[in-house]
Structures are given as structure tokens and as C-alpha cells.
Amino acid sequence: MVLYDRLAPAEALAEFAPAAELLDVGKLPGHHRVPQTEINDLLVSRARAGRHVVRLKGGDPFVFGRGSEELAACLEAQILCRVVPGVSSAISVPAAAGIPVTHRGVSHLFTVVSGHAPLTDEEHEHLAGLGGTIVVLMGVSTLPQLVAGLDRAGMRQDMPVAVVERGYSPSQRTTAGTLSTIVTAAGVSRCQSPAVLVIGEVVRVGLELQGGAAHLAHLTESLAS
């Protein structure tokens, strides 16, 4: 049995596991059709029934993926488990867009944040003071609050920002701007989830590697005028 998520690589599951029962337990923003407790119960009940159970997630199961909660439920039920690490979208999606999360002489650290809910003023101040790169997962809906909070915390207005939608899919798209323009740019582009936000000078590095830095400067000027 395979329980898979919305962002998991599930297109060829039927081909790879033709005899397996496939169950979509993916969550949509604001809509969890299969509650987490029910997912935990399914893992336990199917394993107790003698089934081989695979929990397939996109990215890494322990990065905002509730993987540790599901592991805890199985271990409490005394079910043997093996965790197979993945590559988090916090790293892989920026890379797919040509944006490094670290770059020598530019950023020697990166912070991964959940944008599922607005951050507090204290958290904004902490992020703005850290320096380096900020990567935000699930942050499209809270982008205006994030930008306003970082602005209040003293982050400079021309800090490069990128929104990378649908990483690694045929419709992958990057919308770039700065702290002062990205909300308008994302609105004009109608950016939607799933997307990864990248904030920091590494965005400019990535655009320069792809010859897009001039576009960022032009976009900043046009949106500010």
C-alpha cells in the first residue's frame, strides 16, 4: 500500500507498483480532506493487517512534512519503520530555478521558514538580523505580511526576492523582484501555491548566472514608478 501526498512524484506509481493499493492523502491549502490523525491510523492499521506500507512524500519527510509525527504514531504502535531521507524543496526548488541558497562571498547561511501562518514581529526581527538567505515554504498567501514585517524589522527595500512556483514541473516559473516590489510583481503574475520564496542576494547571483539581473533592475524600476 502507498499513501502519497499532493506534491509527491506520483504520476508513475501505478506503473512502478501495479499490485499496490494507492491512496491519495494529500493536503490542499486550507483543506485537509484526510486529517493527519486519520493518516496516522491508516499507517498503523494497514501495517497491523500485515501489509507493506509506504508513505510517499515530496521533498524530505522531516522538513514541514509531518514525517516525525507519523513515525511517532508507528513506533508507539510498535511497528518497525525505515525512514528514507529526501531532498527538501527548500534547497532543490531554488536550485531548479538556478538560485543557490549559499554562495561564496555572498551568503554563508540560509534559514528555512514555514510561511503557513504569519510570523510575529519578533520572528521578523530575528530573520532580518540573521543575514544570509531566507527560504520560505508555503508562503505565497502570507507574502504581504512577510514583506511588511521584514520591512518594519529594517531589511533594505532593494533586497532581491524570488517566487519559484511548481518546482521541477513543466510549468515551473520564477517571478523576481525586491522587497519593495515583490508583492506587486507576484500579484501581476498571479503567483500561486505550491511555491518557494527566496530572499537574499543569492537571488541576484542566480539571475546573473542566467543573464536575468538586468530584468530584475528593470522590473524594480518599472514597478516603483
N, C-alpha and C positions, 0 to 999 in steps of 0.2 A: 504494500500500500504506500502511496506517495501523497503526502499533504503538501501542497505547494502554494506559494504566495503570488500576488499580482505581478511583482517585479522579478520573479524567478524565471530562469530560462526554460519555460515550459512548452515551447512550441513543438518540440520533437519528443515529448515524453511518451506519447503513445507508441512511437516507433522504437524508442530505446527500451521501453518496458511494456511490451504488448499484453502481458498477462496481469499487469498490476492494476489495482483499483486506484484511480486518480481522483483526488478531491481538492477542489479549489477552495482554499480558506483565506484568500487574500482580503486585505482591508483597503477600502477606499477612504479618502479624506472625509472625515465626519460620518462615515458609515462602516461599521464593523458587522457584516452580515453573519459572521461566525465569531462570537465573543471569545476572548482569549481563554477563559475558563473552559469553554467547550472544546477548543483546540487541545488544551492540556488533557482533557478527559478522553478525547479521541485517540491521542497518542497512547495513553495508558491502557484503554480498553482494547484497542486493536493488538497491542503487544501482549497483553494478558491472554488474548484469544489465540496466541501462537503465530501471529502474523509478523513478517519482517516489515518494519515501518520506517519510512524515510521522510524526514521533514526537510523539504527543499525551500531554501530562501534565496533571495537576491542579495548580493554583497556578502558581508560577513554576518553570521547569525548573532554575534555578541556585540554588534555596533547598532544600537537602537533597533534591534531586531527581535527582542523578547526571547532570544535563544536561551539565555540563562534561566528565565522563568520556566520554560518548557523542560529544560534539563532538570531543574529542581523538582518539578512535578514527577518526572520519570524516576528520579533517584529516590524520592520519597516513597514511590510505589515499588521500590527495589527492582527496577527494570534496568538491565545493563544497556549502556549507551556509548556511542562513539561520536565525538564531535569532529567534523571535518571543517577546518577554517576556510574562509573565503577571502576575497579582496573587497574591502569596503568601497562603496560608491564615493565616499569622501575623498578617496585617492584616485580610483580608477576613472571616474567621470571627468574630473578636471584633466586628467592625462589624455582621455579620449578627445578632449577639446584642445589639446596642445598646451595646457596650462600646468606648469609644475607647481606643486604645493610648497616646495622649497627650492631655492636657487642660490648658489654661492655668491656672497656679497649682497644679496637682496633680502632673503628670508631664511633664517636658520631654525625656525619652529613653525608649527601650524596647530591650530586649535579647532577641534570638531565640535559643533554645537547643534543641538536639536532646535529647529525653528517651529516645532509643532504648536507651541504656545508662546506668546510674547515674553521677552525677558524682562527682568527687573532693572531698575536704574543702576543698582549695584553691579549686576552682571554686565550691563553695557559698559560701565566704567572699567571693570576688570578686563573685558575684551579689548577696549580701546587702548588700555595701558600696556597690554602684553606685547604689542608689536607683532611682527611676523604675519602669517596668513591666517585668515578666519574662513573656515569651510562650514556652511550651514546646510543641513539636510532638512527636507520637508519645510522649507522656509518661504515659499512663494506667497502664501496667504498672509504671512506676518512681515513681509518685506518692508512695508511703510513704517511699521513700529520699530523694526530693527534699525533702519536708516535714521529715523528720528532720534532713537536712543543713542546711537553711536555719535551722531552729530552733537547732542547735548553733552556727551562724555568727552568731547574735544577732538574726535577724529577729523582730520582735514577733509575739506569738501572735494578735493580733486583725487581722493583715494580711488584707484581703479576697482571696479566691481564687475563681475560677470555672472550671468544666469545661464547655466547649461541645462537644457531640457532634454529629456528622453535619451540619456547617455547610452551609447553603443547601439541605438536603434537606427533604422534607415532614416528616421525623421529627426535625428539629433540636431539641435540648433543652439547657438550661443548668442546671447544678447549682452553687449558690453556697454558700460557707461562709467560714471564716477558716483561717489556717494551723493552728490548733489543732483545727478541726472538719472540714476538707475530706476527709480520708481516710475518716472515718466516714460523712460525707454521700455521698461517691462510692460507698462500699460499699453503703449503703442504697438508693441509686438505681441500683445495678448499672451504673455508667458503663463504657462500652466504647470501644475504638478504632473508627473514627477520631475523634479529639477534639483540641481545642486547649485548653491550660491558660493562664489569665491570672492573674497575681499582681501585686497593687498596688492603690493607692487608686482607680485608674480603674474597677475593678470596682464599687466603691460608687457612683461617679459614674454608671456605666451603669445600675445598679439604681435609683438615684434618678430618673434620666430616665424610667424605666419604672414608677415607683411601687413598686419592689420592695425598697427599702432596709429597710423595716420587717420584711419577710420574712427578710432576712439577719440582722437583730438577733435576731429570734425563734428562727431556726434555731440561731444561735450559743448562745443561752441554753439551748435545749432539749437540744442535743447535749452541752453542758458539764455539765448537771445529771444 
